[in-house]
Amino acid sequence: MEIIKKRRSVRTFEDKKIENSLREKIENYLTDLEKDYTSKYKFPLIDISLEGKVGTYGVIKGANSYIGGVLLEGGNLVELGYLFEKIIIYLTSLDIGTCWLGGTFKRGEFFEAMDLKDDENLLLLTPIGYIEEKMSLKEKSMRVLAKSDRRKEFDELFFDENLDPLYLDDLKEFNLALEMIRIGPSASNKQPWRIIKINGQFNLYLKRTKDYAKNLDYDIQMIDMGIAQYHFQSTLEEKGIQGAWERVENPRDYEGLEYISTWI
Ligand SMILES: Cc1cc2nc3c(=O)[nH]c(=O)nc-3n(C[C@H](O)[C@H](O)[C@H](O)COP(=O)(O)O)c2cc1C
């Protein structure tokens, strides 16, 4: 939870290679995760110098290494989001800077450098490296544009079944888990996650941003759903509460919201 609070998008890095032993640790973590999800996802780590290349359109400064989020045939976007955020939070715990990239990178350049096959879909990327505390001008202006330091209020995101605000007093540990959803990252900081508590159960819904990311060839807000699931689940696990997100049959319909999953 403390690490979820600590994470922010880092777009300016010290121009310094990650120390070997730390890099090895990260590689092992990624390999283990890939083993658990064979034929679903890949998380390649590459060293790449983008000098003279378009790469990240100048969004990222100083990073020499990147991790990809690759969707394979057996996987899905929500789970990819869940696992990629798990990786991001792990890296944050090691004081490594990261930045979710879903749109602003040249897929072809990274695809080649990662030596991927045609049916391996490189959807996500994060630079990794040591954090340069002094942000570049571009980074500063991106934060202002995306209103990155702002989040919607609790009562704009979390509801009871009549779509009235939830009573905080009844929630206990779940209050914290919801707060961790609220402070999470999302594509262009659109914060499309909504939780509706129905008959004592927490249900995750997607409130789509109209006409958003139409030029992308995948449903990026589904990735945001996985991030919300990870923040909720890992916070509860820390409090010793076990559970899982599952899709139920015949979920409750709400206008303008798309059902994703139920915490069971
Ligand atoms: C799925 C996803 C895709 C994103 N894609 C980009 C991107 O392409 N370029 C970028 O600069 N930031 C990207 N971001 C970062 C968000 O803009 C950022 O998380 C949000 O503004 C909140 O700021 P914070 O991460 O510092 O809390 C992405 C975030 C997510 C979750």
PDBQT file of the ligand as one rigid body, heavy atoms in Angstrom, charges set to zero:
ROOT
HETATM    1  C1  LIG A 301      -2.767   2.214 -19.542  1.00  0.00    +0.000 C 
HETATM    2  C2  LIG A 301      -1.985   3.485 -19.412  1.00  0.00    +0.000 A 
HETATM    3  C3  LIG A 301      -1.398   4.050 -20.538  1.00  0.00    +0.000 A 
HETATM    4  C4  LIG A 301      -0.646   5.226 -20.430  1.00  0.00    +0.000 A 
HETATM    5  N1  LIG A 301      -0.030   5.718 -21.564  1.00  0.00    +0.000 NA
HETATM    6  C5  LIG A 301       0.779   6.805 -21.455  1.00  0.00    +0.000 A 
HETATM    7  C6  LIG A 301       1.498   7.264 -22.595  1.00  0.00    +0.000 A 
HETATM    8  O1  LIG A 301       1.385   6.712 -23.683  1.00  0.00    +0.000 OA
HETATM    9  N2  LIG A 301       2.325   8.324 -22.449  1.00  0.00    +0.000 N 
HETATM   10  C7  LIG A 301       2.495   8.949 -21.253  1.00  0.00    +0.000 A 
HETATM   11  O2  LIG A 301       3.280   9.899 -21.170  1.00  0.00    +0.000 OA
HETATM   12  N3  LIG A 301       1.804   8.542 -20.135  1.00  0.00    +0.000 NA
HETATM   13  C8  LIG A 301       0.967   7.482 -20.209  1.00  0.00    +0.000 A 
HETATM   14  N4  LIG A 301       0.305   7.022 -19.090  1.00  0.00    +0.000 N 
HETATM   15  C9  LIG A 301       0.503   7.693 -17.787  1.00  0.00    +0.000 C 
HETATM   16  C10 LIG A 301      -0.713   8.498 -17.292  1.00  0.00    +0.000 C 
HETATM   17  O3  LIG A 301      -0.834   9.693 -18.021  1.00  0.00    +0.000 OA
HETATM   18  C11 LIG A 301      -0.539   8.759 -15.783  1.00  0.00    +0.000 C 
HETATM   19  O4  LIG A 301      -0.558   7.550 -15.096  1.00  0.00    +0.000 OA
HETATM   20  C12 LIG A 301      -1.619   9.680 -15.204  1.00  0.00    +0.000 C 
HETATM   21  O5  LIG A 301      -1.539  10.958 -15.778  1.00  0.00    +0.000 OA
HETATM   22  C13 LIG A 301      -1.480   9.830 -13.665  1.00  0.00    +0.000 C 
HETATM   23  O6  LIG A 301      -0.214  10.326 -13.301  1.00  0.00    +0.000 OA
HETATM   24  P1  LIG A 301       0.750   9.496 -12.348  1.00  0.00    +0.000 P 
HETATM   25  O7  LIG A 301       1.041   8.177 -13.042  1.00  0.00    +0.000 OA
HETATM   26  O8  LIG A 301       1.982  10.311 -12.182  1.00  0.00    +0.000 OA
HETATM   27  O9  LIG A 301       0.014   9.244 -11.055  1.00  0.00    +0.000 OA
HETATM   28  C14 LIG A 301      -0.483   5.863 -19.171  1.00  0.00    +0.000 A 
HETATM   29  C15 LIG A 301      -1.096   5.290 -18.050  1.00  0.00    +0.000 A 
HETATM   30  C16 LIG A 301      -1.821   4.122 -18.154  1.00  0.00    +0.000 A 
HETATM   31  C17 LIG A 301      -2.429   3.519 -16.941  1.00  0.00    +0.000 C 
ENDROOT
TORSDOF 0
